[in-house]
Amino acid sequence: MKHLFLPIAVAALALWSCSTPKDIVYFQDISNGSEVTVELPADVKIQAGDKLRIIVSTPDQRLSEMFNLQTGAIQTTNITTVANQIGYTVQADGTIDFPELGNIPVAGLTREQVEVYLRQELIARELVTDPVVVVDYLNMGVSVLGDVNNPGRHSISKDRYTILQAIADAGDLAITGERTNVKVFRQEAGDQKVYEVNLCDAQTLYASPVFYLQQNDVVYVEPNDKRKREATTNGNTLLSYSFYLTCGSFLMSLAVLLFK
């Protein structure tokens, strides 16, 4: 029996090295018909340093040109004005300097709230009778770093932007990306806070305060242990199937010679 132990042990180690990692599949805790608690939707709020494109459309093109920052000709189609525009930068005090209205507080507001506010102010000051105001983000985005297929900064073009959308924009995690402790770095009241989310656990993911991202958040995906070992010479050799197969073949040949 002793001469059988070694081949069996080698075979067991080979099977272990080929086993499927359990932390690869997303949302492992849900199935068809499952319900999860979702964090209350959080709209992107304007912050100091953001740049906004603001377009005021009126029947009078001369008035539109007065309010719209532009570097090129304006082309109007119905109520939509398209222009090669420069943006309004939100100052450190949370305001923008808007033509005829002066300093307008916008920090902490959503894009829709700024549209409503500007429209009301233009009408109240009898500058325009029936304007259409459109506000778009110019420089808002989040950074996705680490073991993803397309790392970098990805633009926010919508009012609500989730971590799942950011990961999708980054081309998804690489197969070697660690899914159970994705980190999100966020500036809050001048402090850097770090959150962790588990993509394999939908219940905690959807309830996380960083499920909805804010501009300038940084999402970091750590590489798993196998990926880390690849940074060293022969780092994964001892865990590879071929290594155990080679060792097993050698030891079995040696056993045959010894117990012959």
Secondary structure as GFF3:
##gff-version 3
##sequence-region A 1 260
A	DSSP	alpha_helix	2	17	.	.	.	ID=ss1
A	DSSP	beta_strand	51	57	.	.	.	ID=ss2
A	DSSP	alpha_helix	61	67	.	.	.	ID=ss3
A	DSSP	beta_strand	75	77	.	.	.	ID=ss4
A	DSSP	beta_strand	80	82	.	.	.	ID=ss5
A	DSSP	beta_strand	88	89	.	.	.	ID=ss6
A	DSSP	beta_strand	95	98	.	.	.	ID=ss7
A	DSSP	beta_strand	102	105	.	.	.	ID=ss8
A	DSSP	alpha_helix	111	124	.	.	.	ID=ss9
A	DSSP	beta_strand	132	137	.	.	.	ID=ss10
A	DSSP	beta_strand	141	146	.	.	.	ID=ss11
A	DSSP	beta_strand	152	155	.	.	.	ID=ss12
A	DSSP	alpha_helix	163	169	.	.	.	ID=ss13
A	DSSP	beta_strand	182	188	.	.	.	ID=ss14
A	DSSP	beta_strand	191	197	.	.	.	ID=ss15
A	DSSP	alpha_helix	202	206	.	.	.	ID=ss16
A	DSSP	beta_strand	218	221	.	.	.	ID=ss17
A	DSSP	alpha_helix	225	229	.	.	.	ID=ss18
A	DSSP	three_ten_helix	237	239	.	.	.	ID=ss19
A	DSSP	alpha_helix	241	258	.	.	.	ID=ss20
###
